[in-house]
Amino acid sequence: MPGAEASDNSKGATFSLENEDHTLANSLRYMLNKSLHVEFAGYSIPHPSEKVVNVRVQTTGEVTAHDAFREALGKLAELCVHMKTTFEDSVSEYESKPSTDDMDET
């Protein structure tokens, strides 16, 4: 995975993500913790001046930590696509409605 280093065994791994912050880390932690195969997921930022996030994943052993991490990233990407599509559809719907300025006052 580009920009990520991992130290692991099959059930647990710590991933170091470069140039990331709380935004991705907390979202990823949330997606990991939703999995029934993940016993623990958390993250830390070693120092505020470093642009590195360490994400720790511990699984039940039914899947590897790498697989759980990839699955969570995929689900997070799907969620982002859904949010973007929903937002764009709502903007299009709003823009297609006649504006109140166009209405005749009676």
N, C-alpha and C positions, 0 to 999 in steps of 0.2 A: 504494500500500500504506500504510494508516494507521500512523503511528508509525515510518515508515522513510523515509529520504531516500537517494537514489542519485546518484552521479556516475559516468558510464559512457560507453563506446563499445559497439558491439554485442558484442565479444568479452570485454570486461572491465568490471567494475563494482565499486564499493564501496558497500555498504549500511550506513547508520547506523541501528541499532535502539535506540530509547529504552526505558528502564525494563527492560532485560534484562541478563543477566550470563553467566558462564561456562556455566551449565547449558544454556541454549538455544544459545549460540554454539558450544560444542564439539560438541553433538549435530548441529547444522546443518552444521558443518564436516565432520563424519564422513559425513553423508548426501551432501553435495556431492562429496566425494572418491571416493565409490563410483561416481559417474557416469563413463562412458567419455568423455563430452563435456567434462569439466572437467579442465583442465590444472593448475590451482592453486586451492585454497580455504584461506583462513586467516582468523583474526580477531585483533583487538587491542582492548584496553580502554585508552583514552587515559590515564585516571587513575582510581585506585581510588575516589575520592570522586564521580566522575561515573557516572551510570547510563546509559551509552552503550556500545554494542558496535559496532565497525566490522568488517563481514564483507567480505572481498575475494574476488571470483570471477573467474577467467580461464578462458575456454572455448577449445575447438579451432576455433571458428567455425562448427561445424555447427548449433549452437543459440546463442541470445543468452544473455548472462549473466543477464538478467532471467528468461528461460524456465528456465534451470538452477536459479536460486534458487527460483522458484515450484514447480518439480518436487520439489526437495529438501524444501521446506516441506510439500508434499502427502504425500510419502513418510514424513516424520517424523510428521505427524498420523495417518496410517494405522498406523504403528508404535505410537503412543500408544494408539490405539483397541484394537489387538490386545492390547497389554500389559494394559490395563484389563479387557478381556473375559476374558482368560486368568486374571487375578487373581481377578475376581469369580466365575468358574466354579469355581476351586479353593477359594475360601472357601465357596461353596454346597455343594460336594462334602464338604468337611471338616465343615461344620455338619450335614449330613444323616446322617453316620455316628453310630452310637450312641456315647455317651461311655463311657469306662472306668468311670465311677462307676455307670453303669446295669447293669453286668455283675455277675452273682452270683459270689461267690467260692466255690470248691468245695474 
